[in-house]
Each structure stands twice: as C-alpha cells, then as structure tokens.
Amino acid sequence: IMPFAAFGLTFGNLAQGFSCAWWKDKHNRHHAVPNVHASGASALNGDPDIDTMPLLAWTVKMGEVGKDDDTSRWLISVQKWTYLPLLLFARLSWLQQGIQFAWSIKEDGIFNNATKNDDLKAVQEASLSGSMKYAEQILLILHHIWVIALCSQRPTILGGIMLWLLANNVCGMILFAVTSLGHNGLPVYEADERPDYWKLQVTTTRNITGNAFVHWLCGGLEYQVDHHLFPTMPRHHLPKAHELIVSFCKEHEITYNEANLWVGTLDIIKHLDVVAKEFLVEFPAM
C-alpha cells in the first residue's frame, strides 16, 4: 500500500468510518456532473448526491418514481419540514454506503453486480484489489469496534447508545449543512440536456458568504463554485481565483450563486416546498 493510500485509509476508513474507495467513486462522479439527474436508475451519468428519493425530491421528475406510492407522496409533501431533521442521520447514511461499497467489489476491482445490466458493465475499476480491498474492510471494522469500545465506557448501555447517536447526529448536521448548501436548491439538469462543463459547474453550485467562523466551519468549502471549476487548486488560492471567476461570469452574463448560511438554507427549504407543490399538482392523488 502506497503512503498516500495508507494516509487515506487511516484518516478515512479508520478514523471516520468512511470508505476511501467509496468516497473517491462517489465524489468524482459528483464533481463531473453536479446536480445532473441520471438517465436511468442504474446509470452512472448522474450526480449521486441528489439521489435522495424517496426522502427528498429535488425536481418533479425525480419525484415521479413515487407518484403511485402513498408513503413517497407523503414524504414529498412534507419534505420542507423533514429536510433539516434528515441531516441528523446523513452521516449514518454515508457509513452504510461506504460499508456496502467496500463489500460489493471483487478482488479484480469490478463490482459484483457489474454483469447485471448494461450500465454497470461500463463502471470504472475501483482501487479495491488485493491488499487494498482487505485493508478497506479491516479498517472499517476496526473503526466500528473502536467506536463501540468508546461508547461502552458510559455507565449504562442506554448512555452508550445516546452518546453514539449524539456524536453521529451532531457530525451529520454540521457536515451536511455545509455540503448541502453547496448545491441543493439550484438547477437540476437531465443527463442529456446539461450545459457545457463550466456553465454546469457554475449554475449548479453555491458559495457561502460569511466571517472567519464560517470559513472555519466550512473548511474552505465556502468557495464551492471556485473549487468545482478548479478541484485540484489548493484551498488557500481559492479566494484569488474567486475574484477572477466572478468577473468572468459577469462578463458572460452567468449568475454566480452566493448566499450566507441562513439565506442559503432558507432557499433550499423554499425550493423543496415549490417542488412538493408542483408534484402534487402534476400527480394528483387518485
């Protein structure tokens, strides 16, 4: 295992419980096609970060898959109220996805279900072959053993469970409040109708404005638009790039999205409310 891989496995799998290979696959696809709705349920030409049905529908078309299901219809109708509470459990979702990913790939790096449909046959090889596969899995197991051991130090079992929930809920709220602000509530494109690269990145991404506290809280992700245009740029250069990008967007009459934490969150909630109302009009109850 190379030093960089060992670093990632230590701070990703062991320390946080997030599979490095899962994150690389998920995040690379997100960067390639942010806020793009996949052409099919198993297609890989969409943004996995907006694949949130049946809990949240970011467009009426996304909600269409649940139009005949009473539970899905109800969830969409109240999504403006459930959005923030759902963030409390978002870290748990990432933990589950990482575990599923780490155990869904054969030693040759191909997904176990890659032969089940044409779309997945084209999936890229993941970096889970040989020792990397077992390192991923072993360190994920060790992470959860470590967490259970820490929580078991509480005087009661209930206290340990409450500590585990509190830690995951607080982390989830902070982590996803920031990441969600980066894209949610902004235009969503169909896979075959998306604009060119730079317009796609700018129109689907939002910067977060604020003071030094916001900069600390976001860890540099407040420059989300600039980061998406230049994902390999060191974060300390993003403020300088920001000025040039704003000027470029103004010159080409493309809206550069910016909002503070509160306005951005309200924009997302308003967007979810609009989608819910349009969905119920488009697909009235039978």
C-alpha positions in Angstrom: 0.0 0.0 0.0 1.4 3.3 -1.1 1.9 6.1 1.6 -0.9 8.3 0.2 -3.3 5.3 0.3 -2.2 4.5 3.8 -2.9 8.1 4.9 -6.3 8.0 3.3 -7.2 4.6 4.8 -6.1 5.8 8.3 -8.0 9.1 8.3 -10.9 7.9 6.1 -11.7 4.3 7.0 -10.2 4.0 10.5 -10.7 7.5 12.0 -14.1 8.4 10.3 -15.6 5.1 9.1 -15.8 6.3 5.5 -14.5 4.0 2.8 -11.9 5.9 0.8 -12.7 3.9 -2.4 -16.4 4.7 -2.0 -15.7 8.4 -1.4 -13.4 8.6 -4.5 -16.0 7.0 -6.7 -18.9 9.0 -5.3 -17.2 12.3 -5.2 -15.5 12.1 -8.6 -18.9 11.4 -10.2 -20.4 14.3 -8.2 -17.7 16.7 -9.5 -18.2 15.5 -13.1 -21.9 16.0 -13.2 -23.2 18.1 -10.2 -27.0 18.3 -10.0 -27.4 16.1 -13.0 -30.3 13.6 -12.9 -29.2 10.2 -14.2 -30.8 8.8 -17.3 -31.8 5.6 -15.5 -32.0 4.0 -12.1 -28.7 2.2 -12.6 -27.0 4.7 -14.9 -23.7 6.3 -13.8 -24.2 9.6 -15.7 -25.9 11.4 -12.8 -24.9 13.0 -9.5 -25.2 10.5 -6.6 -25.6 13.4 -4.2 -29.1 14.2 -5.4 -30.2 10.5 -5.4 -32.3 11.1 -2.3 -35.7 9.6 -3.2 -38.0 8.7 -1.6 -37.0 11.0 1.2 -36.4 14.2 -0.9 -37.3 15.1 -4.5 -35.2 18.0 -6.0 -37.4 18.1 -9.1 -40.9 16.9 -10.0 -39.4 14.4 -12.4 -37.3 12.9 -9.6 -40.4 12.5 -7.6 -42.3 10.8 -10.4 -41.0 7.4 -9.4 -43.0 7.7 -6.2 -46.2 9.1 -7.7 -48.2 5.9 -7.1 -46.8 5.2 -3.6 -48.7 6.8 -0.8 -45.7 6.9 1.5 -43.5 8.5 -1.1 -46.2 11.1 -1.9 -46.5 11.9 1.8 -42.7 12.2 2.2 -42.5 14.6 -0.8 -45.5 16.7 0.5 -43.7 17.3 3.9 -40.1 17.5 2.6 -39.6 21.1 3.5 -40.2 20.1 7.2 -38.1 16.9 7.1 -35.1 18.3 5.3 -33.3 19.6 8.4 -34.1 16.6 10.7 -32.9 14.2 7.9 -29.4 15.9 8.1 -29.1 14.5 11.6 -28.9 11.0 10.1 -26.9 11.8 6.9 -23.6 10.6 8.4 -25.2 7.2 9.2 -26.2 7.0 5.5 -22.6 7.6 4.4 -21.4 5.0 6.8 -23.8 2.5 5.4 -22.9 3.4 1.8 -19.2 3.0 2.5 -19.7 -0.4 4.0 -21.9 -1.6 1.1 -19.3 -0.3 -1.4 -16.3 -1.9 0.3 -18.0 -5.3 0.3 -19.5 -5.0 -3.3 -16.3 -5.3 -5.3 -14.4 -8.4 -6.3 -10.7 -8.6 -5.8 -10.2 -7.7 -9.5 -11.7 -4.4 -8.8 -15.0 -5.0 -10.7 -18.4 -4.6 -9.0 -20.1 -7.9 -8.1 -23.2 -6.8 -9.9 -21.4 -5.4 -12.9 -22.9 -8.0 -15.2 -26.5 -7.5 -14.2 -27.1 -4.6 -16.6 -25.5 -2.8 -19.4 -24.9 0.5 -17.5 -22.9 -1.1 -14.7 -20.7 -3.0 -17.2 -19.1 0.3 -18.0 -18.3 1.2 -14.4 -14.8 2.2 -13.7 -12.5 -0.1 -11.9 -12.2 0.8 -8.2 -9.0 0.8 -6.3 -10.0 -2.3 -4.2 -7.8 -5.1 -5.4 -5.6 -7.4 -3.4 -4.4 -5.9 -0.2 -6.3 -2.6 -0.7 -9.6 -4.5 -0.6 -8.9 -6.2 2.7 -7.3 -3.0 4.1 -10.5 -1.1 3.4 -12.7 -3.8 5.0 -10.5 -4.4 8.0 -10.1 -0.7 8.9 -13.8 -0.1 8.6 -14.4 -3.0 11.0 -11.7 -1.6 13.4 -13.4 1.8 13.3 -16.7 0.5 14.5 -15.0 -1.7 17.1 -13.2 1.5 18.3 -16.4 3.5 18.4 -18.3 0.7 20.3 -15.4 0.5 22.8 -15.5 4.2 23.4 -19.3 4.3 23.8 -19.2 1.3 26.1 -17.3 3.4 28.7 -20.6 5.1 29.6 -22.1 3.8 32.8 -25.2 2.3 31.1 -26.0 0.7 27.7 -28.6 3.4 27.1 -26.0 6.0 27.8 -23.6 4.5 25.3 -26.3 4.4 22.6 -27.2 8.0 23.3 -23.5 9.0 23.0 -23.2 7.2 19.7 -26.4 8.9 18.4 -25.4 12.3 19.6 -21.9 12.1 18.0 -23.3 11.0 14.7 -26.2 13.4 14.7 -24.0 16.5 15.5 -21.4 15.5 13.0 -24.1 14.8 10.4 -25.8 18.2 10.9 -22.6 20.2 10.6 -21.1 18.2 7.7 -24.3 18.1 5.6 -25.5 21.6 6.4 -22.3 22.8 4.7 -22.2 20.3 1.8 -25.9 20.6 1.1 -25.6 24.4 0.8 -23.1 23.9 -2.0 -25.6 22.6 -4.5 -29.1 21.9 -3.2 -31.9 24.2 -4.3 -30.1 25.1 -7.5 -30.9 24.0 -11.1 -31.0 20.3 -11.8 -30.4 19.1 -15.4 -31.2 15.9 -17.2 -28.2 13.9 -18.3 -28.7 14.5 -22.0 -29.6 18.2 -21.6 -26.8 19.5 -19.4 -24.8 22.6 -20.4 -21.1 22.6 -21.1 -18.6 21.9 -18.3 -18.0 25.4 -16.9 -21.7 26.5 -17.1 -22.8 23.3 -15.4 -20.4 23.8 -12.5 -21.3 27.5 -12.0 -25.1 27.2 -12.3 -25.4 24.2 -10.0 -23.1 25.4 -7.3 -23.4 28.0 -4.5 -20.7 29.8 -2.4 -21.3 30.5 1.3 -20.5 34.0 2.4 -19.6 35.0 6.0 -17.0 35.7 8.5 -14.0 33.9 9.9 -16.3 31.5 11.8 -17.9 30.5 8.5 -14.5 29.9 7.0 -13.5 27.7 9.9 -16.9 25.8 9.8 -16.7 25.2 6.1 -13.1 24.3 5.9 -12.6 26.2 2.6 -15.8 24.7 1.1 -17.4 28.2 1.2 -15.6 28.7 -2.2 -17.6 25.8 -3.6 -18.1 27.3 -7.1 -14.4 28.0 -7.5 -13.5 24.6 -6.1 -15.7 22.9 -8.6 -14.2 24.8 -11.5 -10.6 24.0 -10.3 -10.9 21.0 -8.0 -7.2 20.4 -7.7 -6.4 24.0 -6.7 -5.0 24.4 -3.2 -7.7 26.0 -1.0 -5.5 29.0 0.0 -5.6 30.1 -3.6 -9.4 29.9 -4.0 -10.0 33.5 -2.7 -7.8 34.9 -5.5 -9.4 32.6 -8.1 -12.8 33.7 -6.8 -12.3 37.3 -7.8 -11.4 36.3 -11.4 -14.2 33.8 -11.7 -16.8 36.3 -10.5 -15.5 38.8 -13.1 -15.6 36.1 -15.8 -19.2 35.1 -15.0 -20.3 38.7 -15.0 -18.7 39.2 -18.5 -20.6 36.2 -19.8 -23.8 37.0 -18.0 -23.9 33.8 -16.0 -25.3 34.1 -12.4 -22.7 33.4 -9.7 -24.6 32.0 -6.8 -23.7 33.2 -3.3 -25.6 33.2 0.0 -24.9 33.2 3.7 -25.7 30.1 5.9 -29.2 31.2 6.8 -30.3 32.5 3.4 -28.9 29.5 1.6 -30.7 27.1 4.0 -34.0 29.0 3.5 -33.5 28.9 -0.3 -33.2 25.1 -0.1 -36.3 24.8 2.1 -38.3 27.1 -0.3 -37.1 25.0 -3.3 -38.3 21.8 -1.7 -41.7 23.4 -0.9 -42.1 24.5 -4.5 -41.2 21.1 -5.9 -43.6 19.4 -3.5 -46.5 21.7 -4.5 -45.7 21.2 -8.2 -45.5 17.5 -7.7 -48.9 17.3 -6.1 -50.4 19.4 -9.0 -48.7 17.3 -11.6 -49.6 14.0 -10.0 -52.9 14.5 -8.0 -54.0 11.7 -5.7 -56.3 9.1 -7.4 
